[in-house]
């Protein structure tokens, strides 16, 4: 697998596939284009979140880089988003915890979702997994 991302709208649709040069099985670089899409979708009050893939199978977990990126994007936008990470067979949903946190050190809660239900609930999930396969 190769890391791939997708911007998700409030209608639960994929609006931008993030497949930048330099991505690998363990790295998904940011880009100006991704930020422009996030910002424009947010400005249109249509941004729900962002999903990306991690290699392998089983329940994925956010890396420290993932968490710091989530925090930075949410700070720039001024509101929390939903975040998803998929492996080849599992999906987690991540959101800022409602627990009080120390400013600058947000706490995120992860929930493992039933994969069969997730594939119905999130129409972009199967395509994200396809986009994450090496050619």
Buried (B, 14 or more C-beta within 10 A) or exposed (E): BBBBBBBBBEEEBBBBBBBBEEBEBEEBEEBEEBEEBBBBBBEEEBBBBBBBBBBEEEBBEBEEEBBEBBBEBBEEBEEBBBBBBBBBEBBBBBBBEEEEEEEEEBEBEBEBBEEEEBBEEBEBBEBBBEBBEEE
